């Protein structure tokens, strides 16, 4: 049966793998899609008056 690795063994493994600093309490998912930015009010709102203007095309 395999023995449970000691914390120092895990730290040595991380150093050998090239990890030299830890930032933050939880790992960051860099593959996750970013959330879309949510702005306040829209810049303009289509009103009934705008819809009644005929298209020039």
Biopython code that builds the backbone (N, CA, C, O; Angstrom):
import numpy as np
from Bio.PDB.StructureBuilder import StructureBuilder

atoms = [
    (1, "UNK", "N", (0.844, -1.168, 0.000)),
    (1, "UNK", "CA", (0.000, 0.000, 0.000)),
    (1, "UNK", "C", (0.897, 1.240, 0.000)),
    (1, "UNK", "O", (1.895, 1.297, 0.717)),
    (2, "UNK", "N", (0.525, 2.229, -0.813)),
    (2, "UNK", "CA", (1.330, 3.447, -0.916)),
    (2, "UNK", "C", (1.144, 4.304, 0.326)),
    (2, "UNK", "O", (0.050, 4.413, 0.879)),
    (3, "UNK", "N", (2.260, 4.914, 0.749)),
    (3, "UNK", "CA", (2.164, 5.778, 1.931)),
    (3, "UNK", "C", (1.671, 7.159, 1.530)),
    (3, "UNK", "O", (1.851, 7.574, 0.385)),
    (4, "UNK", "N", (1.067, 7.857, 2.437)),
    (4, "UNK", "CA", (0.579, 9.202, 2.199)),
    (4, "UNK", "C", (1.780, 10.154, 2.169)),
    (4, "UNK", "O", (2.626, 10.113, 3.062)),
    (5, "UNK", "N", (1.856, 11.027, 1.123)),
    (5, "UNK", "CA", (3.007, 11.931, 1.055)),
    (5, "UNK", "C", (2.984, 12.963, 2.183)),
    (5, "UNK", "O", (1.927, 13.447, 2.586)),
    (6, "UNK", "N", (4.159, 13.279, 2.670)),
    (6, "UNK", "CA", (4.266, 14.308, 3.705)),
    (6, "UNK", "C", (4.205, 15.684, 3.057)),
    (6, "UNK", "O", (4.550, 15.817, 1.883)),
    (7, "UNK", "N", (3.778, 16.707, 3.783)),
    (7, "UNK", "CA", (3.711, 18.059, 3.201)),
    (7, "UNK", "C", (5.051, 18.524, 2.634)),
    (7, "UNK", "O", (5.079, 19.177, 1.591)),
    (8, "UNK", "N", (6.151, 18.205, 3.294)),
    (8, "UNK", "CA", (7.465, 18.615, 2.797)),
    (8, "UNK", "C", (7.786, 17.927, 1.475)),
    (8, "UNK", "O", (8.408, 18.531, 0.601)),
    (9, "UNK", "N", (7.371, 16.670, 1.317)),
    (9, "UNK", "CA", (7.566, 15.978, 0.041)),
    (9, "UNK", "C", (6.797, 16.678, -1.075)),
    (9, "UNK", "O", (7.307, 16.816, -2.187)),
    (10, "UNK", "N", (5.581, 17.118, -0.788)),
    (10, "UNK", "CA", (4.789, 17.821, -1.788)),
    (10, "UNK", "C", (5.421, 19.164, -2.162)),
    (10, "UNK", "O", (5.436, 19.542, -3.333)),
    (11, "UNK", "N", (5.937, 19.876, -1.168)),
    (11, "UNK", "CA", (6.613, 21.139, -1.457)),
    (11, "UNK", "C", (7.840, 20.920, -2.329)),
    (11, "UNK", "O", (8.086, 21.685, -3.262)),
    (12, "UNK", "N", (8.604, 19.888, -2.033)),
    (12, "UNK", "CA", (9.768, 19.568, -2.865)),
    (12, "UNK", "C", (9.348, 19.260, -4.301)),
    (12, "UNK", "O", (10.017, 19.670, -5.250)),
    (13, "UNK", "N", (8.230, 18.531, -4.456)),
    (13, "UNK", "CA", (7.740, 18.190, -5.784)),
    (13, "UNK", "C", (7.353, 19.457, -6.548)),
    (13, "UNK", "O", (7.672, 19.590, -7.729)),
    (14, "UNK", "N", (6.659, 20.399, -5.869)),
    (14, "UNK", "CA", (6.276, 21.656, -6.515)),
    (14, "UNK", "C", (7.508, 22.448, -6.948)),
    (14, "UNK", "O", (7.524, 23.007, -8.045)),
    (15, "UNK", "N", (8.521, 22.504, -6.119)),
    (15, "UNK", "CA", (9.743, 23.235, -6.457)),
    (15, "UNK", "C", (10.431, 22.596, -7.660)),
    (15, "UNK", "O", (10.903, 23.305, -8.549)),
    (16, "UNK", "N", (10.492, 21.284, -7.696)),
    (16, "UNK", "CA", (11.102, 20.592, -8.829)),
    (16, "UNK", "C", (10.302, 20.830, -10.105)),
    (16, "UNK", "O", (10.867, 20.840, -11.199)),
    (17, "UNK", "N", (8.980, 21.023, -9.969)),
    (17, "UNK", "CA", (8.135, 21.272, -11.131)),
    (17, "UNK", "C", (8.216, 22.724, -11.597)),
    (17, "UNK", "O", (7.697, 23.052, -12.664)),
    (18, "UNK", "N", (8.852, 23.593, -10.827)),
    (18, "UNK", "CA", (9.020, 24.975, -11.232)),
    (18, "UNK", "C", (8.110, 25.971, -10.544)),
    (18, "UNK", "O", (8.181, 27.167, -10.827)),
    (19, "UNK", "N", (7.263, 25.508, -9.652)),
    (19, "UNK", "CA", (6.400, 26.436, -8.916)),
    (19, "UNK", "C", (7.232, 27.069, -7.809)),
    (19, "UNK", "O", (7.733, 26.382, -6.919)),
    (20, "UNK", "N", (7.371, 28.402, -7.879)),
    (20, "UNK", "CA", (8.221, 29.037, -6.878)),
    (20, "UNK", "C", (7.490, 30.069, -6.025)),
    (20, "UNK", "O", (8.103, 30.682, -5.151)),
    (21, "UNK", "N", (6.172, 30.277, -6.263)),
    (21, "UNK", "CA", (5.430, 31.157, -5.374)),
    (21, "UNK", "C", (3.949, 30.785, -5.418)),
    (21, "UNK", "O", (3.445, 30.285, -6.424)),
    (22, "UNK", "N", (3.289, 31.033, -4.338)),
    (22, "UNK", "CA", (1.851, 30.777, -4.236)),
    (22, "UNK", "C", (1.170, 32.108, -3.959)),
    (22, "UNK", "O", (1.560, 32.842, -3.051)),
    (23, "UNK", "N", (0.154, 32.406, -4.748)),
    (23, "UNK", "CA", (-0.564, 33.668, -4.581)),
    (23, "UNK", "C", (-2.037, 33.344, -4.425)),
    (23, "UNK", "O", (-2.652, 32.816, -5.351)),
    (24, "UNK", "N", (-2.594, 33.639, -3.316)),
    (24, "UNK", "CA", (-4.022, 33.435, -3.104)),
    (24, "UNK", "C", (-4.326, 32.146, -2.377)),
    (24, "UNK", "O", (-3.499, 31.238, -2.295)),
    (25, "UNK", "N", (-5.524, 32.093, -1.857)),
    (25, "UNK", "CA", (-5.958, 30.932, -1.086)),
    (25, "UNK", "C", (-6.465, 29.808, -1.975)),
    (25, "UNK", "O", (-6.298, 28.634, -1.643)),
    (26, "UNK", "N", (-7.082, 30.150, -3.103)),
    (26, "UNK", "CA", (-7.672, 29.142, -3.979)),
    (26, "UNK", "C", (-7.033, 29.238, -5.361)),
    (26, "UNK", "O", (-6.637, 30.322, -5.790)),
    (27, "UNK", "N", (-6.932, 28.111, -6.055)),
    (27, "UNK", "CA", (-6.375, 28.165, -7.408)),
    (27, "UNK", "C", (-7.304, 28.910, -8.347)),
    (27, "UNK", "O", (-8.519, 28.921, -8.149)),
    (28, "UNK", "N", (-6.735, 29.531, -9.366)),
    (28, "UNK", "CA", (-7.520, 30.279, -10.338)),
    (28, "UNK", "C", (-7.704, 29.449, -11.595)),
    (28, "UNK", "O", (-6.747, 28.877, -12.117)),
    (29, "UNK", "N", (-8.933, 29.388, -12.074)),
    (29, "UNK", "CA", (-9.229, 28.653, -13.295)),
    (29, "UNK", "C", (-8.977, 29.567, -14.481)),
    (29, "UNK", "O", (-9.815, 30.411, -14.797)),
    (30, "UNK", "N", (-7.851, 29.417, -15.135)),
    (30, "UNK", "CA", (-7.501, 30.296, -16.246)),
    (30, "UNK", "C", (-8.184, 29.889, -17.547)),
    (30, "UNK", "O", (-8.072, 30.602, -18.545)),
    (31, "UNK", "N", (-8.888, 28.761, -17.559)),
    (31, "UNK", "CA", (-9.616, 28.333, -18.747)),
    (31, "UNK", "C", (-11.074, 28.772, -18.721)),
    (31, "UNK", "O", (-11.792, 28.604, -19.707)),
    (32, "UNK", "N", (-11.510, 29.326, -17.611)),
    (32, "UNK", "CA", (-12.895, 29.750, -17.467)),
    (32, "UNK", "C", (-13.168, 30.983, -18.329)),
    (32, "UNK", "O", (-12.347, 31.899, -18.392)),
    (33, "UNK", "N", (-14.327, 30.998, -18.992)),
    (33, "UNK", "CA", (-14.708, 32.149, -19.804)),
    (33, "UNK", "C", (-14.957, 33.343, -18.891)),
    (33, "UNK", "O", (-15.620, 33.202, -17.863)),
    (34, "UNK", "N", (-14.437, 34.515, -19.249)),
    (34, "UNK", "CA", (-14.689, 35.689, -18.407)),
    (34, "UNK", "C", (-16.153, 36.099, -18.480)),
    (34, "UNK", "O", (-16.806, 35.935, -19.511)),
    (35, "UNK", "N", (-16.657, 36.629, -17.381)),
    (35, "UNK", "CA", (-18.036, 37.097, -17.361)),
    (35, "UNK", "C", (-18.122, 38.374, -18.181)),
    (35, "UNK", "O", (-17.222, 39.212, -18.125)),
    (36, "UNK", "N", (-19.205, 38.528, -18.946)),
    (36, "UNK", "CA", (-19.334, 39.759, -19.729)),
    (36, "UNK", "C", (-19.493, 40.964, -18.810)),
    (36, "UNK", "O", (-20.080, 40.880, -17.731)),
    (37, "UNK", "N", (-18.947, 42.093, -19.274)),
    (37, "UNK", "CA", (-19.053, 43.301, -18.475)),
    (37, "UNK", "C", (-20.498, 43.773, -18.493)),
    (37, "UNK", "O", (-21.158, 43.786, -19.531)),
    (38, "UNK", "N", (-20.957, 44.151, -17.342)),
    (38, "UNK", "CA", (-22.326, 44.631, -17.230)),
    (38, "UNK", "C", (-22.285, 46.120, -16.971)),
    (38, "UNK", "O", (-21.820, 46.574, -15.926)),
    (39, "UNK", "N", (-22.769, 46.858, -17.917)),
    (39, "UNK", "CA", (-22.796, 48.301, -17.770)),
    (39, "UNK", "C", (-24.096, 48.737, -17.111)),
    (39, "UNK", "O", (-24.951, 47.916, -16.778)),
    (40, "UNK", "N", (-24.221, 49.999, -16.937)),
    (40, "UNK", "CA", (-25.431, 50.546, -16.350)),
    (40, "UNK", "C", (-26.543, 50.595, -17.385)),
    (40, "UNK", "O", (-26.889, 49.580, -17.990)),
    (41, "UNK", "N", (-27.087, 51.754, -17.577)),
    (41, "UNK", "CA", (-28.156, 51.957, -18.540)),
    (41, "UNK", "C", (-27.592, 51.926, -19.957)),
    (41, "UNK", "O", (-26.446, 52.323, -20.169)),
    (42, "UNK", "N", (-28.377, 51.462, -20.931)),
    (42, "UNK", "CA", (-27.905, 51.524, -22.313)),
    (42, "UNK", "C", (-27.749, 52.974, -22.756)),
    (42, "UNK", "O", (-28.401, 53.873, -22.227)),
    (43, "UNK", "N", (-26.868, 53.185, -23.742)),
    (43, "UNK", "CA", (-26.615, 54.543, -24.193)),
    (43, "UNK", "C", (-27.852, 55.178, -24.804)),
    (43, "UNK", "O", (-28.080, 56.375, -24.633)),
    (44, "UNK", "N", (-28.646, 54.402, -25.506)),
    (44, "UNK", "CA", (-29.889, 54.915, -26.055)),
    (44, "UNK", "C", (-30.903, 53.794, -26.053)),
    (44, "UNK", "O", (-30.553, 52.616, -25.985)),
    (45, "UNK", "N", (-32.139, 54.171, -26.125)),
    (45, "UNK", "CA", (-33.205, 53.190, -26.118)),
    (45, "UNK", "C", (-34.080, 53.421, -27.344)),
    (45, "UNK", "O", (-34.480, 54.548, -27.636)),
    (46, "UNK", "N", (-34.364, 52.355, -28.042)),
    (46, "UNK", "CA", (-35.215, 52.485, -29.222)),
    (46, "UNK", "C", (-36.635, 52.797, -28.763)),
    (46, "UNK", "O", (-37.215, 52.053, -27.972)),
    (47, "UNK", "N", (-37.176, 53.865, -29.247)),
    (47, "UNK", "CA", (-38.523, 54.271, -28.851)),
    (47, "UNK", "C", (-39.471, 54.103, -30.027)),
    (47, "UNK", "O", (-39.047, 53.828, -31.149)),
    (48, "UNK", "N", (-40.726, 54.268, -29.763)),
    (48, "UNK", "CA", (-41.734, 54.168, -30.819)),
    (48, "UNK", "C", (-41.478, 55.210, -31.908)),
    (48, "UNK", "O", (-41.686, 54.928, -33.088)),
    (49, "UNK", "N", (-41.034, 56.402, -31.532)),
    (49, "UNK", "CA", (-40.747, 57.459, -32.509)),
    (49, "UNK", "C", (-39.624, 57.034, -33.452)),
    (49, "UNK", "O", (-39.712, 57.279, -34.655)),
    (50, "UNK", "N", (-38.586, 56.412, -32.938)),
    (50, "UNK", "CA", (-37.484, 55.969, -33.788)),
    (50, "UNK", "C", (-37.929, 54.836, -34.713)),
    (50, "UNK", "O", (-37.507, 54.783, -35.868)),
    (51, "UNK", "N", (-38.763, 53.944, -34.228)),
    (51, "UNK", "CA", (-39.215, 52.831, -35.064)),
    (51, "UNK", "C", (-40.113, 53.303, -36.194)),
    (51, "UNK", "O", (-40.214, 52.626, -37.217)),
    (52, "UNK", "N", (-40.772, 54.453, -36.034)),
    (52, "UNK", "CA", (-41.688, 54.927, -37.064)),
    (52, "UNK", "C", (-40.957, 55.644, -38.194)),
    (52, "UNK", "O", (-41.574, 55.920, -39.223)),
    (53, "UNK", "N", (-39.690, 55.954, -38.051)),
    (53, "UNK", "CA", (-38.925, 56.617, -39.111)),
    (53, "UNK", "C", (-38.619, 55.582, -40.183)),
    (53, "UNK", "O", (-38.056, 54.532, -39.874)),
    (54, "UNK", "N", (-38.979, 55.856, -41.448)),
    (54, "UNK", "CA", (-38.718, 54.874, -42.500)),
    (54, "UNK", "C", (-37.221, 54.738, -42.763)),
    (54, "UNK", "O", (-36.463, 55.699, -42.637)),
    (55, "UNK", "N", (-36.814, 53.531, -43.130)),
    (55, "UNK", "CA", (-35.422, 53.266, -43.433)),
    (55, "UNK", "C", (-35.067, 53.872, -44.793)),
    (55, "UNK", "O", (-35.870, 53.788, -45.721)),
    (56, "UNK", "N", (-33.882, 54.482, -44.935)),
    (56, "UNK", "CA", (-33.499, 55.055, -46.218)),
    (56, "UNK", "C", (-33.164, 54.007, -47.263)),
    (56, "UNK", "O", (-33.014, 54.340, -48.438)),
    (57, "UNK", "N", (-33.045, 52.765, -46.870)),
    (57, "UNK", "CA", (-32.676, 51.702, -47.828)),
    (57, "UNK", "C", (-33.877, 51.077, -48.474)),
    (57, "UNK", "O", (-33.735, 50.174, -49.298)),
]
sb = StructureBuilder()
sb.init_structure("model")
sb.init_model(0)
sb.init_chain("A")
sb.init_seg("    ")
for serial, (resi, resn, name, xyz) in enumerate(atoms, 1):
    if name == "N":
        sb.init_residue(resn, " ", resi, " ")
    sb.init_atom(name, np.array(xyz, "f"), 0.0, 1.0, " ", f" {name:<3s}", serial, name[0])
structure = sb.get_structure()
